[in-house]
Amino acid sequence: MVYCDYIDHSDISVKYAFGQTIDDITGTLEYDFANGTINIINQPKKYKVLTRQIESLFSKYRNDFANGTYRRKIAYEA
């Protein structure tokens, strides 16, 4: 599970706070949708999130980002 809260975006990337649980959204990551890369700035404090879960999350919302839509809250539950 990955839960994210929107921070900001540019023309080529979006930044979210993230965590494995709703009460641990303390990590920060940036998704560069122009290059398809994910930069984990810092991991959440309590629980580490698996990279494949983060990749699945951004795969789910890739079309939204390409169309300029940045949701305030996004999640991926496997």
C-alpha positions in Angstrom: 0.0 0.0 0.0 1.1 3.5 -0.8 -0.6 6.7 0.2 0.5 10.1 -1.1 -0.3 13.8 -0.4 0.5 16.3 -3.1 3.3 18.8 -2.5 4.0 20.6 -5.9 4.8 20.0 -9.5 6.7 21.4 -12.5 6.4 20.9 -16.2 8.2 17.6 -16.0 7.8 16.2 -12.5 5.5 16.0 -9.5 6.4 15.8 -5.8 4.4 13.9 -3.2 4.7 13.1 0.5 4.2 9.3 0.9 3.9 6.4 3.3 2.7 2.9 3.7 -0.1 3.9 6.1 -2.3 7.0 6.3 -0.7 8.0 9.6 2.9 7.7 8.3 2.9 9.9 5.2 6.3 11.3 6.2 8.5 10.3 3.2 9.1 12.5 0.2 9.5 11.5 -3.5 9.6 13.1 -6.9 8.3 11.4 -10.0 9.9 12.7 -13.2 7.2 11.7 -15.7 9.2 13.1 -18.6 11.9 10.4 -18.0 9.8 7.9 -16.1 12.1 8.0 -13.1 11.3 8.1 -9.4 13.6 9.9 -6.9 13.0 8.9 -3.3 14.1 12.0 -1.3 13.5 10.4 2.0 11.7 7.2 3.2 8.8 7.4 5.7 9.7 7.3 9.3 7.9 4.1 10.4 7.5 1.8 7.5 9.5 1.4 4.3 7.5 1.3 1.0 8.6 -1.1 -1.7 9.8 0.4 -4.9 7.6 -1.8 -7.0 4.5 -0.4 -5.1 5.6 3.1 -5.9 6.2 2.2 -9.5 2.7 0.7 -9.7 1.2 3.8 -8.1 2.7 6.2 -10.7 1.9 3.9 -13.5 -1.7 4.1 -12.4 -1.7 8.0 -12.5 0.7 8.5 -15.5 -2.1 9.6 -17.9 -3.4 12.2 -15.3 0.1 13.7 -15.0 0.5 13.8 -18.8 -2.8 15.7 -19.0 -1.8 18.2 -16.3 -4.0 16.7 -13.5 -2.4 16.5 -10.1 -4.7 15.0 -7.5 -4.2 16.1 -3.9 -4.3 12.6 -2.7 -3.4 9.4 -4.6 -3.1 5.8 -3.4 -2.3 2.3 -4.6 -3.6 -0.7 -2.7 -2.4 -4.1 -3.9 
